[in-house]
């Protein structure tokens, strides 16, 4: 699992995994980024998709989350995914 969202919520919020120092940096830099809702606050951020963040930044955070989760998978699981 690399992202969580309640798709019916408005504004949309998405929680993503993040390196601890980068997670802290994002929270301090962007009001739309908060500690992960009901998640490990050290590793997860919740992003409010309200137009205040660039699409590129949101995509980068989602991609970083995916990469972190995949890197933590066992080698066999990564191979099954073709990675």
N, C-alpha and C positions, 0 to 999 in steps of 0.2 A: 504494500500500500504506500503510495507516494503522494497522494493528494486526497483530501476529504472535502465534501461540500454538501450543504443542504440546498439543493437546486431550487427549491421553492422560496428561499429567503430573498428578501429585497432590502437593501442591496445585496447582491450575491457575495458570499464570503467563501474563501477557499483556504484550507490549511495545507501547508507544505513543509516538508522536512528541510533543514538548513544546517550548515556548519554553525556551531555555537557562536563564534565571534561575528560571523556574517549576519546571523539572526539578530544579534544585539545591535549591530550597525544599522540594519534595516529598520528596526524598531525606533532607534534614536533619530533616524533620518526622515522617516515617512509616517505621518499620523495614521495612514490607512493600514499600517502593519503593526499588529499586536502579538503578544505571546499566544501560542497555540491554545485555542479554546478546548478545554478538557484533554489536553495532550501534554507531553513532557515539554515544559516551557523552555528548556535549554536547547532543544533540538527542533522545535516546531514553531512556525509563525502562522497566524491567521491574517489573510489579506482581504481587505474590504474592496471589492471591485466597484468603485464609485466614480471613476474617471480621473482621479487625482494621480494615479500612477500610469506611466506609459505602458502601452501594450507590450513593448519589448521587455521592460523590466519584469512584468508579470510572467511572460513566457520564459524569461531567463530563470526566474525563481522556480517555476514548475519544472523546467528541464534540469536544474540543479538538484531538485528534490528527487526526480527520477534517477539521476545518475548516482546519488548517494545511496538510494535503496538498492539499486542494481549492484553497486560495488559491495554491498553487504551480503549479497546472496552467495550461497555455496557455489563453487566452481561448476559443478554439474548443472545447477539451475541456470547459470549464465550461459553455459554451452547449449542447453535446450532452447534458450531464447535466441541463440545465434550471436551471442555477444562475446 
